[in-house]
């Protein structure tokens, strides 16, 4: 009987380890998704700033002509 109780204890520990491992994987997946979103946002901002700067340079090269977007 003692071995049956020990076996059930080990099964509970194993189940707890699986649950903790799954929770840790879920937390890491969320952290990676947030990191990717922040990097994408940073790249989008850089692209927006660079396209704005190129439009600004183009408008300066035209002299006093109004900025044409099309």
MMTF fields as JSON, N, C-alpha, C and O atoms, coordinates in Angstrom:
{
  "mmtfVersion": "1.0.0",
  "mmtfProducer": "UNKNOWN",
  "numBonds": 279,
  "numAtoms": 280,
  "numGroups": 70,
  "numChains": 1,
  "numModels": 1,
  "chainsPerModel": [1],
  "groupsPerChain": [70],
  "chainIdList": ["A"],
  "bondAtomList": [4, 2, 8, 6, 12, 10, 16, 14, 20, 18, 24, 22, 28, 26, 32, 30, 36, 34, 40, 38, 44, 42, 48, 46, 52, 50, 56, 54, 60, 58, 64, 62, 68, 66, 72, 70, 76, 74, 80, 78, 84, 82, 88, 86, 92, 90, 96, 94, 100, 98, 104, 102, 108, 106, 112, 110, 116, 114, 120, 118, 124, 122, 128, 126, 132, 130, 136, 134, 140, 138, 144, 142, 148, 146, 152, 150, 156, 154, 160, 158, 164, 162, 168, 166, 172, 170, 176, 174, 180, 178, 184, 182, 188, 186, 192, 190, 196, 194, 200, 198, 204, 202, 208, 206, 212, 210, 216, 214, 220, 218, 224, 222, 228, 226, 232, 230, 236, 234, 240, 238, 244, 242, 248, 246, 252, 250, 256, 254, 260, 258, 264, 262, 268, 266, 272, 270, 276, 274],
  "bondOrderList": [1, 1, 1, 1, 1, 1, 1, 1, 1, 1, 1, 1, 1, 1, 1, 1, 1, 1, 1, 1, 1, 1, 1, 1, 1, 1, 1, 1, 1, 1, 1, 1, 1, 1, 1, 1, 1, 1, 1, 1, 1, 1, 1, 1, 1, 1, 1, 1, 1, 1, 1, 1, 1, 1, 1, 1, 1, 1, 1, 1, 1, 1, 1, 1, 1, 1, 1, 1, 1],
  "groupList": [{"groupName": "UNK", "atomNameList": ["N", "CA", "C", "O"], "elementList": ["N", "C", "C", "O"], "formalChargeList": [0, 0, 0, 0], "bondAtomList": [1, 0, 2, 1, 3, 2], "bondOrderList": [1, 1, 2], "singleLetterCode": "X", "chemCompType": "L-PEPTIDE LINKING"}],
  "groupTypeList": [0, 0, 0, 0, 0, 0, 0, 0, 0, 0, 0, 0, 0, 0, 0, 0, 0, 0, 0, 0, 0, 0, 0, 0, 0, 0, 0, 0, 0, 0, 0, 0, 0, 0, 0, 0, 0, 0, 0, 0, 0, 0, 0, 0, 0, 0, 0, 0, 0, 0, 0, 0, 0, 0, 0, 0, 0, 0, 0, 0, 0, 0, 0, 0, 0, 0, 0, 0, 0, 0],
  "groupIdList": [1, 2, 3, 4, 5, 6, 7, 8, 9, 10, 11, 12, 13, 14, 15, 16, 17, 18, 19, 20, 21, 22, 23, 24, 25, 26, 27, 28, 29, 30, 31, 32, 33, 34, 35, 36, 37, 38, 39, 40, 41, 42, 43, 44, 45, 46, 47, 48, 49, 50, 51, 52, 53, 54, 55, 56, 57, 58, 59, 60, 61, 62, 63, 64, 65, 66, 67, 68, 69, 70],
  "secStructList": [7, 2, 2, 2, 2, 2, 2, 2, 2, 2, 2, 2, 2, 2, 2, 2, 2, 2, 2, 2, 2, 2, 2, 2, 2, 2, 2, 2, 2, 2, 2, 2, 2, 2, 2, 2, 2, 2, 2, 2, 2, 2, 2, 2, 2, 2, 2, 2, 2, 2, 2, 2, 2, 2, 2, 2, 2, 2, 2, 2, 2, 6, 6, 6, 7, 7, 7, 7, 7, 7],
  "xCoordList": [0.812, 0.0, 0.851, 0.469, 1.99, 2.843, 3.335, 3.462, 3.608, 4.09, 2.987, 3.27, 1.735, 0.618, 0.489, 0.268, 0.625, 0.571, 1.723, 1.542, 2.904, 4.072, 3.89, 4.274, 3.298, 3.059, 2.078, 2.27, 1.028, 0.066, 0.714, 0.408, 1.607, 2.32, 3.2, 3.259, 3.884, 4.739, 3.909, 4.319, 2.744, 1.873, 1.397, 1.313, 1.088, 0.661, 1.796, 1.588, 3.003, 4.162, 4.397, 4.661, 4.298, 4.491, 3.429, 3.731, 2.187, 1.113, 1.359, 1.161, 1.788, 2.087, 3.219, 3.18, 4.224, 5.343, 4.87, 5.298, 3.994, 3.464, 2.653, 2.764, 1.837, 1.029, 1.928, 1.71, 2.933, 3.854, 4.613, 4.794, 5.063, 5.796, 4.911, 5.359, 3.665, 2.738, 2.469, 2.395, 2.323, 2.101, 3.318, 3.177, 4.514, 5.74, 5.85, 6.26, 5.489, 5.52, 4.529, 4.828, 3.359, 2.36, 2.856, 2.678, 3.472, 4.015, 5.108, 5.166, 5.972, 7.049, 6.48, 6.992, 5.438, 4.828, 4.256, 4.389, 3.626, 3.083, 4.217, 4.117, 5.293, 6.433, 7.06, 7.414, 7.195, 7.765, 6.836, 7.299, 5.541, 4.582, 4.638, 4.573, 4.759, 4.859, 6.158, 6.166, 7.247, 8.529, 8.467, 8.969, 7.86, 7.72, 6.853, 7.154, 5.788, 4.917, 5.659, 5.483, 6.484, 7.254, 8.274, 8.448, 8.949, 9.93, 9.237, 9.75, 8.073, 7.327, 6.901, 6.989, 6.444, 6.055, 7.245, 7.115, 8.4, 9.613, 9.985, 10.333, 9.915, 10.237, 9.228, 9.612, 7.94, 6.917, 7.161, 7.013, 7.536, 7.822, 9.034, 9.026, 10.071, 11.256, 10.912, 11.378, 10.102, 9.71, 8.864, 9.01, 7.983, 7.141, 7.998, 7.783, 8.962, 9.832, 10.687, 10.851, 11.234, 12.086, 11.281, 11.783, 10.047, 9.238, 8.847, 8.781, 8.589, 8.279, 9.484, 9.339, 10.685, 11.895, 12.139, 12.567, 11.875, 12.092, 11.093, 11.447, 9.853, 8.878, 9.31, 9.161, 9.843, 10.29, 11.473, 11.521, 12.417, 13.568, 13.107, 13.617, 12.157, 11.647, 10.976, 11.11, 10.256, 9.576, 10.588, 10.356, 11.692, 12.726, 13.428, 13.792, 13.621, 14.324, 13.48, 14.027, 12.162, 11.284, 11.223, 10.564, 11.867, 11.801, 10.565, 10.305, 9.797, 8.604, 7.342, 6.238, 7.492, 6.327, 5.651, 6.333, 4.321, 3.643, 3.98, 4.302, 3.901, 4.211, 3.125, 1.944, 3.544, 2.606, 2.768, 3.867, 1.69, 1.758, 1.529, 1.903, 0.913, 0.641, 1.302, 1.184],
  "yCoordList": [-1.201, 0.0, 1.259, 2.285, 1.165, 2.354, 2.734, 3.914, 1.711, 2.019, 2.64, 3.464, 2.258, 2.857, 4.336, 5.168, 4.661, 6.062, 6.86, 8.004, 6.27, 6.955, 7.163, 8.196, 6.164, 6.272, 7.402, 8.16, 7.509, 8.597, 9.949, 10.932, 10.001, 11.241, 11.657, 12.832, 10.681, 10.977, 11.416, 12.299, 10.799, 11.203, 12.64, 13.4, 13.002, 14.384, 15.364, 16.439, 14.976, 15.841, 15.977, 17.072, 14.857, 14.894, 15.761, 16.539, 15.627, 16.447, 17.925, 18.773, 18.227, 19.619, 20.158, 21.312, 19.332, 19.768, 20.041, 21.013, 19.189, 19.392, 20.68, 21.442, 20.922, 22.145, 23.372, 24.348, 23.327, 24.466, 24.675, 25.814, 23.591, 23.699, 24.321, 25.182, 23.882, 24.445, 25.911, 26.71, 26.27, 27.678, 28.512, 29.614, 27.986, 28.711, 28.891, 29.954, 27.869, 27.995, 29.047, 29.808, 29.089, 30.088, 31.493, 32.412, 31.662, 32.974, 33.386, 34.543, 32.455, 32.766, 33.105, 33.997, 32.409, 32.702, 34.111, 34.826, 34.511, 35.87, 36.883, 37.919, 36.596, 37.516, 37.672, 38.781, 36.575, 36.639, 37.413, 38.215, 37.181, 37.907, 39.404, 40.209, 39.782, 41.205, 41.799, 42.922, 41.058, 41.547, 41.746, 42.744, 40.812, 40.937, 42.146, 42.869, 42.371, 43.522, 44.831, 45.78, 44.897, 46.12, 46.359, 47.494, 45.309, 45.454, 45.898, 46.764, 45.318, 45.712, 47.17, 47.902, 47.595, 48.991, 49.914, 50.955, 49.547, 50.343, 50.457, 51.541, 49.355, 49.372, 50.223, 50.981, 50.109, 50.924, 52.41, 53.212, 52.775, 54.185, 54.649, 55.75, 53.831, 54.204, 54.385, 55.33, 53.484, 53.608, 54.856, 55.529, 55.165, 56.349, 57.613, 58.53, 57.664, 58.836, 58.975, 60.082, 57.87, 57.958, 58.369, 59.122, 57.89, 58.297, 59.768, 60.475, 60.234, 61.651, 62.508, 63.559, 62.068, 62.829, 62.876, 63.907, 61.78, 61.792, 62.724, 63.398, 62.775, 63.723, 65.16, 66.039, 65.383, 66.72, 67.147, 68.292, 66.25, 66.563, 66.836, 67.745, 66.063, 66.252, 67.616, 68.283, 68.027, 69.321, 70.459, 71.495, 70.297, 71.337, 71.439, 72.534, 70.313, 70.331, 70.98, 71.455, 71.009, 71.632, 73.147, 73.819, 73.678, 75.123, 75.469, 74.876, 76.428, 76.874, 76.178, 76.551, 75.183, 74.454, 73.713, 73.213, 73.629, 72.873, 71.383, 70.875, 70.724, 69.305, 68.503, 68.603, 67.701, 66.857, 65.423, 64.869, 64.835, 63.468, 62.443, 61.281, 62.859, 61.916, 62.355, 61.684],
  "zCoordList": [0.0, 0.0, 0.0, -0.563, 0.631, 0.694, -0.696, -1.025, -1.509, -2.854, -3.705, -4.575, -3.466, -4.19, -3.837, -4.717, -2.565, -2.136, -2.708, -3.125, -2.73, -3.295, -4.787, -5.334, -5.441, -6.877, -7.184, -8.136, -6.372, -6.575, -6.306, -6.981, -5.325, -5.036, -6.203, -6.564, -6.787, -7.938, -9.141, -9.895, -9.317, -10.421, -10.244, -11.209, -9.01, -8.754, -9.016, -9.578, -8.6, -8.849, -10.348, -10.846, -11.068, -12.519, -13.182, -14.087, -12.73, -13.289, -13.001, -13.871, -11.787, -11.436, -12.298, -12.724, -12.558, -13.402, -14.828, -15.45, -15.341, -16.692, -16.756, -17.717, -15.731, -15.702, -15.627, -16.344, -14.765, -14.635, -15.936, -16.367, -16.57, -17.833, -18.921, -19.678, -18.989, -19.98, -19.719, -20.653, -18.453, -18.092, -18.476, -19.004, -18.211, -18.556, -20.07, -20.537, -20.834, -22.295, -22.781, -23.701, -22.165, -22.555, -22.238, -23.038, -21.081, -20.705, -21.678, -22.093, -22.043, -22.992, -24.368, -25.044, -24.784, -26.082, -26.096, -27.089, -25.009, -24.92, -24.926, -25.582, -24.206, -24.163, -25.546, -25.947, -26.27, -27.62, -28.548, -29.358, -28.439, -29.284, -29.005, -29.934, -27.741, -27.405, -27.935, -28.439, -27.827, -28.338, -29.848, -30.364, -30.549, -32.004, -32.35, -33.299, -31.594, -31.849, -31.623, -32.387, -30.587, -30.313, -31.414, -31.858, -31.86, -32.946, -34.223, -34.932, -34.531, -35.733, -35.645, -36.631, -34.482, -34.296, -34.506, -35.15, -33.973, -34.14, -35.617, -36.086, -36.345, -37.777, -38.538, -39.428, -38.204, -38.86, -38.639, -39.56, -37.416, -37.125, -37.919, -38.469, -37.987, -38.767, -40.242, -40.879, -40.784, -42.19, -42.419, -43.439, -41.474, -41.603, -41.569, -42.361, -40.658, -40.545, -41.798, -42.311, -42.298, -43.48, -44.715, -45.549, -44.845, -45.998, -45.875, -46.881, -44.657, -44.458, -44.8, -45.425, -44.392, -44.7, -46.202, -46.721, -46.91, -48.358, -49.039, -50.007, -48.552, -49.103, -48.828, -49.677, -47.637, -47.265, -48.142, -48.591, -48.388, -49.243, -50.67, -51.325, -51.146, -52.493, -52.624, -53.65, -51.586, -51.654, -51.623, -52.247, -50.922, -50.901, -52.246, -52.674, -52.914, -54.195, -55.29, -56.285, -55.126, -56.114, -55.947, -56.739, -54.977, -54.739, -53.948, -52.901, -54.442, -53.727, -54.211, -53.815, -55.055, -55.548, -54.405, -53.511, -54.415, -53.355, -53.454, -54.528, -52.357, -52.291, -53.006, -52.672, -54.0, -54.735, -54.251, -54.284, -53.81, -53.316, -54.416, -54.263, -55.534, -56.623, -57.886, -58.911]
}
